[in-house]
Amino acid sequence: MTETIRRAERVRASELVGRGWLNTGGKQVSLEDLRGKIVILDFWTFCCINCLHVLDELRPLEERFRDVLVTVGVHSPKFEHEADPDALAAAVERYEIAHPVLDDPNLVTWQAYSARAWPTLVVVDPQGYIAASLAGEGHVAGLTSLVEELAAEHEAKGTLHRGDGPYVPPEPVSRTLRFPGKAVPVSRALGGQQDSLGNFLVSDTGHHRIVELDPDLQTVVRSWGGGEDQEKGHHDGVADDARFNEPQGLTVLPEALSAQVGYDIVVADTVNHRLRGINTSTGEVTTLAGNGVQRLLDAERARAGAVESGSLGLDPLNVSLSSPWDVLWSETLGLVVVAMAGTHQIFTFDPRTGELSIFAGTGLEGLLDAEADAAWFAQTSGLTEDAAGDIWIADSETSSLRVIRTGAAAAQPAVETVVGEGLFDFGFRDGEPGQARLQHPLGVTALPDGSVLVADTYNGAIRRYRGEHLAADGTTVAAEVSTVARGLKEPSDVLLDADGTGLLVVETNAHELVRIAIPEDYLSVDEGASQTQRPTTAVAPGEFSLDIGFAAPTGQKLDDRWGDPTQLKISSSPENLLLDGGGNSEGLHRTLRLNPEVAEGVLHITARAAACDGSPGEEIPMHAACHLYQQDWGIPVRLEDGAQTELTLDLRGVR
């Protein structure tokens, strides 16, 4: 892979400019300070699941080359909330980032390095020259080869300096809970303990464990995972021996089903890419599904334009999952529903048979309503089921509240967006649902009155959606979004309190669960609608050329056995920005026609390429491993006469 990511020309790396630094003991860091080290600049934003994957991918690389390699996280926010320095500091702590982080809220360094997508990785050699630039995740093998090559090259030249980098670990803080993620009430005796009724099960995400809390919300009754040192990992066994890695969602199975399958609780073990089961009688934790290998889209199906859906078989321990974020026992389906955030899909799991299935979503990231198997999602992070059997979801990256109609009134499962506009649209606005806005919601719960509550995470609020309904006097009340509470620190889940008279909120960045009253009158907030503020590219109206660069990594070749293995999907916001050239087709070149009557907008671009293990010039071996490379861009453009008439991006490799 090294040959595909090295730059032929020598380009000086730009200085690292931002508001400040984290994980450096308060010191500023310059490129001059890093001279002699191999530097990986990781352009990330803490809402992005792909960015979180890259953080985990880089950890072994950082450990292996700790005396010659320095990773610098350049935090380039997508949402307004992510520009808050306190929120960034909490994210750096939450994700246990063990390298310096530059706070770049105005995207100064992002622009200097021509980053266009989250995540982007830039490699700088020990003499301060750019050695590579890559977008997306899954580059560790190539980076390993490149770091080895650069280390050997600069060791020989005498320009490599071994030793510690500028990272200074923060002081540890002791807390009962640490960045809790989700909670569910204990609605039946667990493990034969009647006094569990009224308690709450909580994913103590930052401590890598599941806890049962007393109704006082402070006392830990019992816990599973983490041990005394609250360590992360993957290990089955009794409560103290078991290990999780940043668990999020959890759900309690019906008592009769628990007796049949041997566990009571299903846990979304997010960073382990697994589902886990907890037997509350014995304390035993077992792995139910997932092999620990992050799931990628199927290359052959995707290249052929086919949608992967339906059953994945009856061998769940040999199926790859990708960052399951929430789980829900569905009474209507009789299955566990899984928000598979990493592949932007909804899965189901049958505890009786072990069958895993793809229930909804093509795997493409975005907001597209359709029948379940054709819909697009974007990092779904919260699930709930209403009395009608419909499944409501908090679709975080599109800042939307959506519903999968599965109840008796639905002929077949279909997806409907109730609040939300797209990947780069957000805000804090109540009122008519079509105009209402959320900001990266993570939790959702259906109430008995038919309304739905949303943990509107980045707005620090609890919001309420109430559909059209009849008032007591028989008049029709229009659908509306309102605000229940605000001023919270990244609430990630909300649920009814045990007595049903109040609400319980998982306030993640306050490290606690809090009770709030249901107000008699709901707030009506209008702080406007926003779009992600990325630097715009000036382009000329009329004919416009788009090219995507791609080179298969070393040891792989393009899989052209069934035709062109590359594909482009292009759309725009607003839709009339594109007069011609939109849609899905083979190849990585497209000629577009941009509407001169539209002043500005966003080009949404998805590029894919399929490659298999093999050597150039030779046939791909039978049963060779195949890989799908995909990158999504949202490019803000401003139409100007005389501006550029072409744009070049890279799916993999140098710009």
C-alpha positions in Angstrom: 0.0 0.0 0.0 2.9 2.3 0.6 3.3 3.2 -3.0 -0.3 4.3 -3.3 -0.2 6.8 -0.5 3.2 8.4 -0.8 3.4 11.8 -2.5 5.7 12.2 -5.5 6.4 15.9 -4.8 7.7 17.3 -1.5 5.2 19.7 0.0 5.9 21.5 3.3 3.4 20.8 6.0 1.4 23.8 7.2 1.7 25.1 10.8 -0.8 23.8 13.3 -3.1 26.7 14.2 -6.1 26.6 16.5 -7.7 27.9 19.7 -5.6 25.7 22.0 -4.2 22.3 22.9 -5.4 19.4 25.0 -3.3 16.5 26.5 -0.1 18.6 26.4 0.0 19.9 30.0 -1.1 23.3 28.8 1.8 23.8 26.3 1.4 24.9 22.8 2.9 22.6 20.1 4.4 23.6 16.8 5.6 21.6 13.8 9.1 22.6 14.8 8.6 20.9 18.2 7.7 17.7 16.3 10.7 17.8 13.9 12.4 14.4 13.9 9.1 12.6 14.5 6.8 10.9 12.1 3.5 12.7 12.6 0.0 11.6 11.8 -2.5 14.4 11.8 -6.0 12.9 12.4 -8.7 15.4 11.4 -11.7 14.3 13.4 -15.0 15.4 15.0 -16.4 13.7 18.0 -19.9 13.1 16.6 -18.5 10.9 13.8 -18.6 7.1 14.2 -15.9 6.7 11.5 -13.7 9.1 13.4 -14.2 7.0 16.5 -13.2 3.9 14.5 -10.0 5.6 13.4 -9.1 6.4 17.0 -9.3 2.7 17.9 -7.5 1.7 14.7 -4.5 4.0 15.5 -4.0 2.8 19.1 -1.9 -0.3 18.2 0.1 1.8 15.7 0.8 4.4 18.4 1.9 1.8 20.8 4.1 -0.1 18.4 5.9 3.1 17.2 5.7 5.2 20.3 9.3 6.3 20.2 9.2 7.6 16.6 5.5 8.4 15.9 3.3 11.3 17.3 -0.4 11.4 16.5 -2.0 14.8 16.7 -5.8 14.9 16.7 -7.0 18.0 14.9 -10.5 18.5 16.0 -12.5 20.1 13.2 -16.2 20.4 14.4 -19.2 19.5 12.3 -21.9 20.7 14.7 -22.0 24.0 16.6 -21.9 22.1 20.0 -18.6 20.5 19.0 -16.9 23.9 18.9 -17.6 24.3 22.6 -14.1 23.8 24.3 -15.7 22.1 27.4 -17.6 19.6 25.2 -14.3 18.8 23.3 -12.4 18.3 26.6 -15.1 15.9 27.7 -14.9 14.0 24.4 -11.1 13.7 24.7 -11.6 12.2 28.2 -14.5 10.0 27.2 -12.7 8.4 24.3 -9.5 8.0 26.3 -7.4 9.8 23.6 -3.8 9.3 24.5 -2.2 11.9 22.1 -2.2 15.7 21.8 -5.3 17.3 20.4 -5.5 20.6 18.6 -8.7 22.5 19.0 -9.5 23.9 15.5 -13.0 25.4 15.9 -12.7 27.7 12.9 -11.3 25.0 10.6 -8.1 27.0 10.0 -5.8 23.9 10.0 -8.5 21.9 8.3 -8.4 24.3 5.4 -4.6 24.6 5.3 -4.4 20.8 4.7 -7.4 20.8 2.2 -9.4 18.3 4.3 -12.8 17.7 2.9 -14.1 14.7 4.9 -14.2 13.3 8.4 -11.9 11.5 9.1 -8.9 12.6 7.1 -5.3 11.5 7.9 -2.2 13.4 6.9 1.3 11.9 7.4 4.2 14.3 7.9 7.7 13.1 7.7 10.5 13.9 10.3 11.7 16.8 8.1 8.3 18.4 8.0 7.1 17.3 4.5 3.7 15.8 3.7 4.2 12.1 3.0 0.5 11.1 2.5 -3.1 12.2 2.8 -6.0 9.8 3.1 -9.7 10.0 3.7 -11.8 7.6 5.6 -11.0 4.6 7.8 -9.3 1.3 7.3 -5.8 2.6 6.5 -3.8 1.0 9.3 -2.0 -1.6 7.2 -0.8 1.0 4.7 0.1 3.4 7.5 2.2 0.7 9.2 4.2 0.1 6.1 4.7 3.8 5.6 5.8 4.5 9.1 8.3 1.6 8.9 9.6 3.0 5.6 9.9 6.5 6.9 11.6 5.4 10.1 14.2 3.4 8.2 14.8 6.2 5.7 15.2 9.0 8.3 17.2 6.8 10.7 19.7 6.3 7.9 19.7 10.1 7.2 20.1 11.0 10.8 16.9 13.0 10.8 14.8 10.6 13.1 14.7 11.5 16.8 13.6 8.7 19.1 12.0 9.4 22.5 8.8 10.6 24.1 6.4 13.0 22.3 4.5 15.9 23.7 1.6 13.9 25.2 0.9 14.6 28.8 -1.8 12.4 30.4 -4.6 14.1 32.4 -5.1 13.5 36.1 -7.6 10.7 36.7 -10.9 11.6 38.3 -12.9 9.2 40.6 -16.6 9.1 39.9 -19.5 6.7 40.6 -20.5 6.8 36.9 -18.3 7.9 34.0 -20.0 9.1 30.8 -23.1 6.9 31.2 -24.8 6.1 27.9 -28.2 4.4 28.2 -30.6 3.3 30.9 -33.6 1.1 31.3 -36.0 0.5 34.3 -36.0 -2.9 36.0 -39.6 -3.8 35.4 -39.4 -7.4 36.7 -37.4 -9.3 39.3 -33.9 -9.9 37.9 -32.1 -13.0 39.1 -34.9 -13.7 41.5 -34.3 -10.5 43.4 -37.7 -8.8 44.0 -36.0 -5.8 45.4 -34.6 -5.0 41.9 -38.0 -3.7 41.0 -37.8 0.1 40.7 -34.0 0.0 40.1 -32.4 1.1 36.9 -29.9 -0.7 34.6 -27.3 1.7 33.3 -24.4 1.4 30.8 -21.6 3.0 32.7 -19.8 3.5 29.4 -16.6 5.2 30.6 -16.1 2.5 33.2 -16.7 -0.2 30.6 -19.4 -1.9 32.7 -23.1 -2.4 33.3 -24.5 -1.3 36.7 -27.8 -1.7 38.5 -28.6 1.5 40.4 -30.9 2.0 43.4 -33.8 4.4 42.9 -31.6 7.1 44.6 -29.6 7.0 41.4 -26.3 7.0 43.4 -26.0 3.6 45.0 -24.6 0.8 42.8 -26.5 -2.4 43.7 -24.4 -4.7 41.5 -22.3 -4.5 38.3 -21.0 -6.6 35.5 -17.7 -6.0 33.8 -14.7 -3.8 34.3 -13.4 -5.3 37.6 -11.8 -3.2 40.3 -9.7 -1.3 37.8 -12.6 -0.7 35.5 -10.6 -2.0 32.5 -11.9 -2.4 29.0 -11.6 -5.5 26.9 -13.5 -8.5 25.7 -13.9 -11.4 28.1 -16.8 -13.6 29.0 -17.2 -14.9 32.5 -18.7 -14.0 35.9 -19.5 -10.4 36.7 -16.1 -9.2 38.0 -14.1 -11.1 35.4 -16.1 -10.1 32.4 -14.9 -7.2 30.2 -16.8 -4.7 28.0 -15.5 -1.9 25.8 -17.6 1.3 25.9 -21.0 -0.5 26.1 -24.1 1.6 25.2 -27.6 0.3 24.7 -29.2 -2.4 26.8 -32.6 -4.1 27.0 -34.3 -6.6 29.3 -35.9 -9.7 27.7 -39.3 -11.1 28.7 -39.0 -13.4 31.7 -40.2 -16.6 29.8 -37.7 -15.9 27.0 -34.9 -15.4 29.5 -35.6 -18.7 31.1 -35.4 -20.3 27.7 -32.2 -18.7 26.5 -30.3 -18.4 29.7 -29.7 -14.6 30.0 -31.9 -11.6 31.0 -30.1 -8.6 29.5 -28.8 -7.9 26.0 -26.0 -5.3 25.8 -24.7 -3.4 22.8 -21.0 -3.7 23.4 -20.1 -0.9 21.0 -16.4 -0.8 20.6 -16.1 -4.6 20.8 -18.6 -4.8 17.8 -20.6 -7.4 19.7 -23.8 -8.2 21.4 -23.4 -9.6 24.9 -25.8 -11.3 27.3 -26.0 -11.1 31.1 -27.5 -13.8 33.3 -28.5 -11.9 36.4 -28.9 -15.0 38.5 -25.4 -16.3 38.0 -23.7 -13.1 37.0 -22.4 -14.8 33.9 -21.6 -12.6 30.8 -21.6 -14.3 27.4 -21.0 -13.2 23.8 -24.2 -13.5 21.8 -23.2 -12.2 18.4 -20.2 -10.6 16.6 -16.7 -11.9 16.0 -15.0 -8.6 17.1 -14.1 -7.7 13.5 -15.7 -4.5 12.3 -18.3 -5.1 9.7 -17.8 -3.5 6.2 -20.2 -3.4 3.3 -20.2 -6.4 1.1 -18.0 -5.5 -1.9 -19.6 -7.6 -4.6 -23.2 -6.7 -3.6 -22.4 -3.0 -3.4 -20.6 -2.9 -6.7 -23.5 -4.7 -8.3 -25.9 -2.1 -6.8 -27.6 -4.9 -4.8 -29.0 -4.2 -1.3 -27.8 -6.5 1.4 -30.8 -7.4 3.5 -32.5 -10.3 5.2 -30.9 -13.1 7.2 -27.2 -13.3 7.9 -27.5 -16.9 9.1 -27.6 -18.8 12.3 -24.0 -18.6 13.3 -24.0 -15.2 15.0 -20.5 -15.5 16.5 -19.0 -15.6 13.0 -20.8 -12.5 11.8 -19.1 -9.1 11.8 -20.9 -6.2 13.4 -20.1 -2.5 13.5 -20.5 -0.3 16.6 -24.0 -1.5 17.8 -25.2 1.6 19.7 -28.6 0.7 21.0 -30.8 -2.4 21.5 -34.5 -2.8 22.0 -36.7 -5.8 22.7 -39.6 -5.4 20.2 -42.9 -7.0 21.4 -44.3 -6.6 17.9 -41.4 -8.3 16.1 -40.6 -10.7 18.9 -36.9 -9.9 18.3 -34.1 -7.7 19.6 -33.7 -4.7 17.3 -30.2 -3.3 17.0 -29.1 0.2 15.9 -25.9 -0.7 14.0 -24.5 2.8 13.9 -21.2 1.8 12.1 -23.0 0.7 9.0 -26.0 3.0 9.2 -28.4 0.1 9.4 -31.0 -1.5 11.7 -30.4 -5.2 12.5 -32.5 -7.8 14.3 -31.4 -10.6 16.6 -33.4 -13.6 17.5 -32.3 -14.9 21.0 -34.0 -18.3 20.4 -32.2 -19.2 17.2 -29.2 -16.8 17.1 -30.3 -15.5 13.7 -29.0 -12.1 12.8 -30.8 -10.2 10.0 -30.6 -6.8 8.4 -34.0 -5.2 9.0 -33.6 -1.7 7.5 -31.0 0.4 5.7 -28.8 -0.1 2.6 -25.6 0.9 4.4 -25.4 4.2 2.6 -25.2 7.2 5.0 -27.8 9.9 4.6 -31.5 10.6 5.0 -33.7 8.8 2.5 -37.2 7.6 3.3 -38.4 4.4 1.6 -39.3 0.8 2.3 -37.1 -0.5 5.1 -34.6 -2.3 2.9 -34.1 0.8 0.6 -33.9 3.6 3.3 -30.8 5.4 4.2 -29.8 6.1 7.9 -26.9 8.0 9.5 -25.5 6.6 12.7 -28.8 5.6 14.4 -28.2 5.8 18.1 -31.5 5.5 19.9 -34.5 3.1 19.7 -38.0 2.9 21.2 -41.3 1.1 20.3 -44.7 2.7 20.7 -48.0 1.1 21.6 -48.8 0.7 17.9 -45.7 -1.4 17.4 -43.8 1.3 15.3 -40.1 1.7 16.0 -38.9 5.3 16.6 -35.2 6.1 16.1 -32.9 8.9 16.9 -30.8 9.2 13.7 -27.9 11.2 15.1 -25.9 12.4 12.1 -29.0 13.7 10.2 -30.2 15.3 13.5 -33.5 13.6 12.9 -36.4 11.8 14.5 -37.6 8.9 12.3 -40.0 6.0 12.5 -40.1 2.6 11.0 -43.7 1.8 10.5 -44.0 -1.9 11.6 -47.3 -2.0 13.4 -50.6 -3.5 12.2 -51.3 -0.5 10.1 -48.2 -1.0 8.0 -48.4 -3.2 4.9 -44.6 -3.7 5.1 -41.9 -1.9 7.1 -41.3 1.6 5.8 -39.2 4.5 7.0 -40.7 8.0 7.6 -38.8 11.1 8.7 -40.8 13.2 11.2 -38.2 15.8 12.1 -34.9 16.5 10.2 -33.6 17.5 6.8 -30.2 15.9 6.1 -26.6 15.2 7.0 -25.6 18.8 7.4 -28.8 20.4 8.7 -29.5 21.0 12.4 -30.7 23.6 14.8 -32.9 24.3 17.9 -36.4 25.1 16.7 -39.8 24.0 17.9 -43.1 24.2 16.2 -44.3 22.5 13.0 -42.3 19.2 12.6 -41.3 19.9 9.0 -39.5 23.1 10.2 -38.4 21.9 13.6 -34.7 21.1 14.1 -32.6 18.9 16.4 -28.9 18.7 16.9 -27.3 15.2 17.0 -29.9 13.3 19.2 -28.9 10.1 20.8 -31.9 8.9 22.7 -35.7 8.5 22.2 -38.6 7.1 24.2 -42.3 6.6 23.4 -44.8 7.8 26.0 -48.2 6.3 26.8 -50.0 9.3 25.4 -48.6 8.7 21.9 -45.9 11.4 22.1 -42.2 10.7 21.7 -39.4 12.2 23.7 -36.0 12.9 22.2 -32.7 13.3 24.1 -31.5 16.2 21.9 -27.9 15.7 22.9 -26.0 18.6 21.4 -28.7 21.1 22.2 -28.6 19.9 25.8 -32.3 19.4 25.8 -35.2 17.0 26.0 -37.7 17.6 23.2 -41.2 16.3 22.6 -42.9 15.3 19.4 -46.7 14.9 19.4 -48.4 13.8 16.2 -51.7 15.1 15.0 -54.4 14.1 17.4 -57.9 14.8 18.7 -58.3 17.1 21.7 -60.7 16.4 24.5 -63.3 18.7 22.8 -63.0 16.7 19.6 -61.0 19.3 17.6 -57.9 18.3 15.7 -54.6 19.4 17.1 -51.8 19.7 14.6 -48.5 17.9 15.1 -45.9 19.8 17.0 -42.4 19.7 18.4 -41.8 21.4 21.8 -39.1 21.5 24.5 -39.5 19.7 27.9 -36.2 20.8 29.5 -32.9 22.4 28.5 -29.5 23.3 30.0 -28.5 19.7 30.3 -25.0 18.4 29.6 -25.2 16.1 26.6 -28.3 14.1 27.6 -28.0 10.7 25.7 -31.1 9.0 26.9 -34.5 9.7 28.4 -37.1 7.4 29.9 -40.1 7.5 32.2 -39.3 7.3 35.9 -40.4 4.2 37.8 -43.6 5.8 39.1 -44.5 7.1 35.6 -45.0 10.7 36.9 -41.6 12.1 35.9 -38.7 11.6 33.6 -35.2 10.2 34.1 -32.4 11.6 31.9 -29.0 10.1 31.4 -26.9 13.3 31.5 -23.7 11.9 30.0 -21.3 14.8 30.5 -22.5 15.4 34.1 -21.8 11.7 34.8 -25.1 11.1 36.4 -28.8 10.3 36.0 -31.2 13.1 36.9 -34.9 13.4 37.5 -36.9 16.1 35.8 -40.6 16.8 36.2 -43.0 16.7 33.2 -44.0 20.3 32.8 -47.6 21.4 32.6 -46.7 23.7 29.8 -44.0 22.9 27.3 -41.4 25.4 26.1 -41.4 26.7 22.6 -37.8 27.5 21.5 -36.7 29.0 18.2 -33.0 29.5 18.0 -33.1 28.9 14.3 -32.0 26.3 11.8 -28.3 25.9 10.8 -26.1 24.0 8.4 -22.6 22.7 9.1 -20.3 25.5 8.3 -17.6 24.2 6.1 -15.5 26.3 3.8 -17.2 26.7 0.5 -15.6 26.0 -2.9 -16.2 28.6 -5.6 -17.3 26.8 -8.8 -18.5 28.0 -12.2 -22.1 27.4 -13.3 -22.7 25.2 -16.3 -20.6 22.2 -17.2 -18.4 20.9 -14.3 -16.0 18.0 -14.2 -15.7 15.7 -11.2 -12.9 13.2 -10.8 -12.2 10.8 -8.0 -8.7 9.3 -7.6 -8.3 5.7 -6.5 -5.4 3.3 -6.4 -5.7 -0.2 -4.9 -3.3 -0.8 -2.0 -0.2 -2.9 -2.5 -1.2 -6.6 -2.5 -4.6 -5.8 -4.0 -6.0 -5.1 -7.5 -9.2 -3.7 -8.8 -11.8 -6.4 -9.1 -12.9 -6.0 -12.7 -14.1 -9.6 -13.2 -17.7 -8.4 -13.7 -17.1 -5.0 -15.2 -16.2 -1.6 -13.8 -15.6 -2.0 -10.1 -16.0 1.7 -9.3 -19.2 3.7 -8.7 -20.3 7.3 -8.1 -23.5 8.5 -6.5 -24.2 12.2 -6.7 -27.0 14.4 -5.5 -27.3 18.0 -4.3 -29.0 20.3 -1.8 -31.1 22.1 -3.1 -32.1 19.5 -5.7 -32.2 22.1 -8.5 -28.5 22.9 -8.0 -27.8 19.9 -10.3 -29.4 20.2 -13.8 -27.6 17.1 -15.1 -25.1 14.5 -13.9 -26.8 13.3 -10.7 -27.7 9.7 -9.8 -25.8 6.5 -9.6 -23.4 5.1 -12.2 -20.2 3.2 -12.8 -16.9 5.0 -13.0 -15.1 7.7 -11.0 -15.5 10.5 -13.5 -18.7 12.5 -14.0 -19.6 15.6 -15.9 -22.2 17.7 -14.1 -24.2 20.7 -15.1 -24.7 23.3 -12.4 -27.7 25.6 -12.4 -26.6 29.3 -12.8 -29.8 30.4 -11.0 -28.7 28.7 -7.7 -26.3 30.9 -5.8 -25.0 28.1 -3.4 -25.6 24.6 -2.2 -24.0 21.3 -1.3 -22.8 18.5 -3.6 -23.3 15.1 -2.0 -20.9 12.6 -3.4 -20.4 8.9 -2.6 -17.5 7.1 -4.3 -16.9 3.3 -4.1 -14.3 1.0 -5.5 -13.9 -2.8 -5.1 -10.5 -4.5 -4.9 -9.4 -8.0 -4.1 -6.2 -9.6 -2.8 -3.9 -10.2 -5.8 -1.1 -8.9 -7.9 -1.5 -6.5 -10.9 -1.4 -8.3 -14.2 -2.5 -11.6 -12.7 -6.0 -13.1 -12.2 -7.6 -12.8 -8.9 -7.2 -16.0 -7.0 -10.3 -18.1 -6.2 -11.7 -17.3 -2.8 -9.5 -14.2 -2.5 -10.6 -11.7 0.2 -12.3 -8.7 -1.4 -12.7 -5.2 0.0 -15.1 -2.3 -0.6 -13.6 1.2 -0.3 -16.2 4.0 0.2 -16.0 7.7 1.0 -18.8 10.3 1.4 -18.3 14.0 0.9 -20.6 17.0 1.4 -19.0 19.8 -0.6 -20.5 23.3 0.0 -20.2 25.2 -3.3 -20.7 28.8 -4.3 -21.5 29.5 -7.9 -19.4 32.3 -9.5 -18.6 33.1 -13.1 -15.0 32.5 -13.9 -14.5 30.1 -11.0 -13.1 26.6 -11.3 -14.8 24.1 -13.6 -13.4 20.9 -12.2 -12.9 19.2 -8.8 -10.6 16.3 -7.9 -11.1 14.2 -4.8 -9.5 11.0 -3.6 -11.2 7.9 -2.4 -7.9 6.4 -1.2 -4.4 7.7 -1.7 -2.9 11.2 -2.1 -4.8 14.2 -3.3 
